[in-house]
Amino acid sequence: MPGAPLNILILTTNFPNYPGHGSGQIIFQQAVGLTELGHRVTVLCPSGPGLKKEETLDGVRVFRFSYGPEKQQRIAYDGGIPANLAAHPFLWLLVPGFMLAFIRHCRHLAGDADLIHAHWTPAGFAASFGGRGKPLVLNFHGSDVMTQKPFIKRLARIAARHAALFVAPGENLGRYAVALGVPRDRLRIIHHGIEVDALPAWRKTEPKIVLYVGRLSA
């Protein structure tokens, strides 16, 4: 029999800014899927210019934390945190406030949580210090474990010490995670995917032709 419904707090640095927005759809679909299974899901993510601080999307409660003047809240989204910091070095000045706000809001929301699922290293770091000791699942996605930047690698190692379970979307990223100190017996490889059988064109077309539209990065 399925277990009792859980209060799940998802921490992420990437989430749709509005219905239909392509950014962070993996996280959004995960949250919606969990609510459909009967769980109560809350998402905590960074704010940005013009974004609502609190809303409900398809049954998922979404809270966006502020960390500076609204027009300067550009650390997350767009090309991602590493790319944004590289393109706009002045954003590094907002990083301490970003992390402190992330931790503070996590601490506030974690009181009702049974489980915290953090996506990307900064979210895992925030959960390490703001999660109130709740069980933590840390999900790596790429640059957060493959980076050569000492600051990001340090955050990853700290977050790894507090997580009960780790998830990577592929074996290669899993190897990077182990190199950072993640215990192999607590690492799970869970691939991203879509329900291709639900697509009528997929069932009818032979041979299969796949068009990829997105961003390629190492």
C-alpha positions as CSV (number, residue, x, y, z in Angstrom):
1,M,0.0,0.0,0.0
2,P,1.2,3.5,-0.6
3,G,2.6,5.5,2.3
4,A,0.9,8.3,4.1
5,P,0.8,11.7,2.3
6,L,3.9,13.8,3.0
7,N,4.5,17.5,3.3
8,I,7.4,18.0,0.8
9,L,9.4,21.2,0.6
10,I,11.3,21.6,-2.7
11,L,14.2,24.0,-2.8
12,T,15.4,25.0,-6.2
13,T,17.2,27.9,-8.0
14,N,15.4,27.3,-11.2
15,F,11.6,27.3,-11.5
16,P,9.0,28.6,-14.1
17,N,8.4,32.3,-13.7
18,Y,4.9,32.0,-15.0
19,P,2.6,29.3,-16.4
20,G,4.1,27.8,-19.5
21,H,7.6,29.2,-18.9
22,G,10.2,26.8,-20.1
23,S,12.7,27.4,-17.3
24,G,12.6,24.8,-14.5
25,Q,9.9,22.7,-16.1
26,I,11.6,19.5,-14.8
27,I,11.1,20.7,-11.2
28,F,7.6,22.0,-11.8
29,Q,6.4,18.7,-13.4
30,Q,8.0,16.8,-10.5
31,A,6.1,19.0,-8.0
32,V,2.8,18.6,-9.9
33,G,3.3,14.8,-10.1
34,L,3.8,14.6,-6.3
35,T,0.6,16.6,-5.6
36,E,-1.3,14.2,-7.9
37,L,0.0,11.4,-5.7
38,G,-1.7,13.1,-2.8
39,H,1.3,14.8,-1.3
40,R,1.4,18.5,-0.2
41,V,4.1,20.3,-2.0
42,T,5.7,23.7,-1.4
43,V,8.4,25.1,-3.6
44,L,10.9,27.8,-2.4
45,C,12.9,29.5,-5.2
46,P,14.5,32.9,-5.9
47,S,12.6,35.9,-6.9
48,G,13.3,38.1,-9.8
49,P,12.1,41.4,-11.5
50,G,8.3,41.4,-11.7
51,L,7.7,38.0,-10.2
52,K,5.0,37.2,-7.7
53,K,6.3,36.5,-4.2
54,E,3.6,33.8,-3.5
55,E,1.2,31.9,-5.7
56,T,-0.3,28.5,-6.3
57,L,0.4,26.7,-9.7
58,D,-1.5,23.5,-10.4
59,G,-1.9,22.8,-6.7
60,V,1.8,23.6,-5.9
61,R,2.4,26.4,-3.4
62,V,5.3,28.6,-4.6
63,F,7.2,31.1,-2.5
64,R,9.9,33.3,-4.1
65,F,12.4,34.9,-1.7
66,S,13.9,38.4,-2.3
67,Y,17.6,39.1,-1.8
68,G,18.2,42.6,-3.0
69,P,16.8,45.5,-5.0
70,E,14.2,44.0,-7.4
71,K,15.9,45.1,-10.6
72,Q,19.1,43.5,-9.5
73,Q,17.7,40.1,-8.6
74,R,19.3,38.4,-11.6
75,I,21.5,35.7,-10.0
76,A,19.1,32.9,-11.0
77,Y,17.2,32.1,-14.2
78,D,18.1,33.1,-17.8
79,G,21.4,31.2,-18.5
80,G,21.7,29.8,-15.0
81,I,23.7,30.9,-11.9
82,P,27.2,30.1,-13.1
83,A,26.6,31.9,-16.5
84,N,25.0,34.9,-14.8
85,L,27.8,35.4,-12.4
86,A,30.4,35.1,-15.1
87,A,28.5,37.5,-17.4
88,H,27.8,40.1,-14.6
89,P,30.6,39.9,-11.9
90,F,28.8,42.6,-9.9
91,L,26.2,40.0,-9.0
92,W,28.7,38.3,-6.7
93,L,28.0,41.2,-4.3
94,L,24.5,39.8,-3.9
95,V,25.5,36.2,-3.3
96,P,25.8,36.5,0.5
97,G,22.4,38.0,0.7
98,F,21.0,35.4,-1.7
99,M,22.2,32.5,0.5
100,L,21.2,34.1,3.8
101,A,17.7,34.8,2.4
102,F,17.5,31.2,1.0
103,I,18.4,29.8,4.4
104,R,16.1,32.1,6.4
105,H,13.0,31.3,4.2
106,C,13.9,27.6,4.2
107,R,14.0,27.6,8.0
108,H,10.5,29.2,8.1
109,L,8.9,26.7,5.7
110,A,10.8,23.6,7.0
111,G,8.8,23.6,10.2
112,D,5.8,21.8,8.5
113,A,7.9,19.7,6.1
114,D,8.4,15.9,6.4
115,L,11.0,15.9,3.7
116,I,13.2,18.4,1.8
117,H,14.2,17.9,-1.8
118,A,16.9,20.3,-2.9
119,H,17.8,20.8,-6.5
120,W,21.3,22.1,-7.3
121,T,24.1,22.8,-4.8
122,P,23.0,26.3,-3.5
123,A,19.6,24.8,-2.6
124,G,21.3,21.9,-0.8
125,F,23.5,24.4,1.1
126,A,20.4,26.4,2.2
127,A,18.7,23.2,3.3
128,S,21.8,22.1,5.3
129,F,21.5,25.2,7.5
130,G,17.8,26.0,7.3
131,G,16.2,22.6,7.1
132,R,15.8,22.1,10.8
133,G,17.2,18.6,10.6
134,K,14.5,17.3,8.3
135,P,15.5,14.5,5.9
136,L,17.2,16.0,2.9
137,V,17.4,14.6,-0.7
138,L,20.0,16.5,-2.8
139,N,19.5,16.4,-6.6
140,F,22.6,17.3,-8.7
141,H,22.1,18.5,-12.3
142,G,25.4,19.3,-13.9
143,S,27.4,22.5,-13.3
144,D,26.9,22.2,-9.5
145,V,29.1,19.1,-9.4
146,M,31.2,19.5,-12.6
147,T,32.4,23.1,-11.8
148,Q,36.0,23.8,-11.1
149,K,35.2,26.9,-9.1
150,P,36.4,26.4,-5.5
151,F,33.5,28.3,-4.0
152,I,30.8,26.2,-5.7
153,K,32.7,22.9,-4.9
154,R,32.9,23.9,-1.3
155,L,29.2,24.5,-1.1
156,A,28.6,21.1,-2.7
157,R,30.8,19.3,-0.2
158,I,29.1,21.1,2.7
159,A,25.6,20.2,1.4
160,A,26.7,16.6,0.7
161,R,27.5,16.1,4.4
162,H,23.9,16.9,5.4
163,A,22.0,14.9,2.8
164,A,20.4,11.5,3.5
165,L,20.1,10.6,-0.2
166,F,21.6,11.9,-3.5
167,V,20.1,11.9,-7.0
168,A,21.9,12.4,-10.3
169,P,20.3,12.3,-13.8
170,G,23.1,10.2,-15.3
171,E,26.1,8.0,-14.5
172,N,28.6,10.6,-15.6
173,L,27.3,13.2,-13.1
174,G,27.1,10.4,-10.5
175,R,30.9,9.9,-10.9
176,Y,31.5,13.6,-10.4
177,A,29.3,13.5,-7.3
178,V,31.2,10.6,-5.8
179,A,34.5,12.5,-6.5
180,L,33.1,15.3,-4.3
181,G,32.6,12.9,-1.5
182,V,29.1,11.6,-2.0
183,P,28.8,8.0,-0.7
184,R,28.1,5.7,-3.6
185,D,25.6,3.6,-1.6
186,R,23.5,6.7,-1.1
187,L,23.5,7.8,-4.7
188,R,20.6,7.1,-7.0
189,I,20.7,7.6,-10.8
190,I,17.2,8.8,-12.0
191,H,17.1,9.9,-15.6
192,H,14.9,12.8,-16.8
193,G,12.3,11.7,-19.4
194,I,9.0,12.2,-21.0
195,E,6.0,9.9,-21.6
196,V,6.6,9.3,-25.3
197,D,3.7,6.7,-25.4
198,A,1.3,9.6,-24.6
199,L,2.3,11.3,-27.9
200,P,0.2,10.2,-30.8
201,A,2.8,11.2,-33.4
202,W,5.4,9.0,-31.6
203,R,3.3,5.9,-32.0
204,K,2.6,6.5,-35.7
205,T,6.0,7.7,-37.1
206,E,8.6,5.3,-38.4
207,P,11.5,5.8,-38.2
208,K,11.4,8.0,-35.1
209,I,12.7,11.5,-35.6
210,V,13.5,13.6,-32.6
211,L,14.1,17.4,-32.8
212,Y,15.9,18.8,-29.8
213,V,15.4,22.5,-28.9
214,G,17.4,23.7,-25.9
215,R,20.8,24.7,-24.5
216,L,23.8,22.5,-24.8
217,S,26.5,22.8,-22.1
218,A,29.3,20.5,-20.9
